[in-house]
Amino acid sequence: MELRFFPLDFDYQLREGKPFVYLYGKLEDNTKICLIQEHQPYFYAQFHKTNYSQIERRLKDLIVEGKDGLAKITSWEIVEKELLGKRDEFFKIYVNYPKAVPLISKELSDWGLNCFERDIPFVHRYLRDKNILPFSLVEVKGEFIPEQKLSGQRMRIPVFLAEEIKPVSNETPHKFKILALDI
């Protein structure tokens, strides 16, 4: 099923140990809706090719205890990125929940690795990765979730599980009724 949707507010929650981004907003007909999509938190770590295999072995076994549980690396890949005008290879390190990013990246920094993009809030990371602007129209493919499948959560609005999401235009919904400012 496809929907066109205006995201207005954002949050995340862990469901069954997986991080999900919650996008609250309105359909084109002004119906309120909550869209959820799983998204894996990550950051980058710079490494030197001379110690690649040693670091890779240590990454497999790395577990850090945090307030929200054990922080672990779920996977990693090598990507090429530009840093200060030079191309270099980095580990793109995926972790099991958003608050694990600072825990794992601090541990890697203690190993002598330079970590990047570790301070980007999880929801902001999601919006940047998906190229979503708040209040602008996005197109979503997925399905509605029955309330029983929300594992104990009660929602007052329909919930849509997104498989694919892409921006459509910068068109904004008309007639806002409430404005809130947080200073």
N, C-alpha and C positions, 0 to 999 in steps of 0.2 A: 504494500500500500504506500502511496506517496502523499505527503502533506507539504503545504507551504506555510511557513511559521515565522513569527517575529519574536526572537528571544529578547526578554526584558531583564531577567535576573538569573544569576548563576550560583551554583553551589556544588559540592561533591559529597559523596558518602561511600563508605565501604559496604558492599553487599556480598555476603558469602566470601569474604576475604578479597574481593576484587574491587578496584576503585571505579566508580561511576560518576560521571558529570551529570548534574541535573540542570536543565535549562527550562526555566519557567517563562511562559509567554502566551501569545495569542495567535490563533489562526487568522486567516484573512477575514473570516466572518465574525471576529472578536470573541470566539469561544476560547476560554482559558484552557491551557494544557501544560503538562510537564513532560518534557522529552528527556530521556536518559540514554547515555551511551557510555560504554566501557572505554577507558583510555588509560594507557600504561604510563606512569611517571618515569622520567629519565633525566639524565644530565650527561655531560661530556667530560672525559678525562684524557689528557694528553699523555702520550707515552713515547718512549724511545725504543726503536726497533731492537736495540741490543738486549733489552731485558723483557721482551715481549712474552716469551714462553713462561718465564718465571712469574710475571704478573698474572698471566692467564690462569696458571695453577692456583695462585692465591685468591683470585676472584671467585673461583668455583666454591671455595670453602668459607668465604667471608660471611659472617653473621654478626650483627651488632644488636645488643639489647637496648630497646627504647621504651618510652612510656606507653606506647601504643602496641607493643609486642615486638617480636623479633624482626629486625630489618634485614632483608636479604636481597641479593641480586638475582633476578629471575632470568635474565639473559643479557647478552651484549653483542654488539657488532662493531666492525671497524668501518668508519666513515671518513671521507676526506672533507675537510672544512678549511676555510680561510681564516687566518689569525694574523692581524697586523700586516696585511698585504701578502702573506705567504701561505701557500697551500701546505697542509700537514695532515697526518692521519691521527684520528682520535678514536677512543672507545666511546661508543654511545651505550651507556649503561642503563638498563631498565631495572627498576626495583619494585617490590611487592606492594607498597602503599606510598602515598605522597609524602608523609612525614619521614619516610626512610631516606629520602634524597639527601637532606643535610647530614644525617647520621653516617650513611655510607660514604658520601663525598668527604666528610671530615676524616674518616679512616683512611681513605685513599690519599688525601693530602698529607697525612702523617707518614705514608709510605714514600712521599716525595713526588707524587703525581700532581700536576696542575689540573684542577677541576673547574669547569666552566658551566654557566647557565644553571647553577645549583640553587640560586636564590629567586628564580622565577616562580611565583605562586602557581600551584597546580592548575587552577581554573584558567588563569591567564595563558599558561602554556597550551592548554586545550584550544582556547579561542585563537591563538596565533597559528597553531598547527592546522586547524580547520579553516583558517582565514575568515572567521566570523566576526562581524561587527555588531555590537549590541544595537537593537532597534532596527536592524536591516533584515530584509526578507531572505530566508534560507529555504532550501528544498530538502526534504528528508524522506528516506525510504526506510520502512520497517513495519512494525505491527504494534497494535495496542496490547497492553498487558492486563490480564484480569487481576483484580485486587488481591486474590489469594496468592498470587505469585510474588508479591512484594515482601514476603517474609516478615510479617508482623507490622509493617508500616501501613498507616491509613492515610490515604490521599483524598482530598476533597475534589480533585479534578482528575480527568482522564490522564493516564500515563502511557506514553508512546516509547517503545524501545527502538532506538535508531540503529540501523545497520550502516547507513551511508548518509552523509550530510554534506551539502555544498551551498555556498552563497549564491544568491540569484541576482539581487540588486541592492542598491542603497535606499530603496523606497522604505519609508517609515509608516507605521500605522497612524491613523488619524485619531483625533480626539482623546488625548490623554486626560485623565481625571485627577490623578494624584502625582505629586512630585515630592521626593524625599531627598534631603541632603545630609550627608554625614561629614561633620568637620572633625 
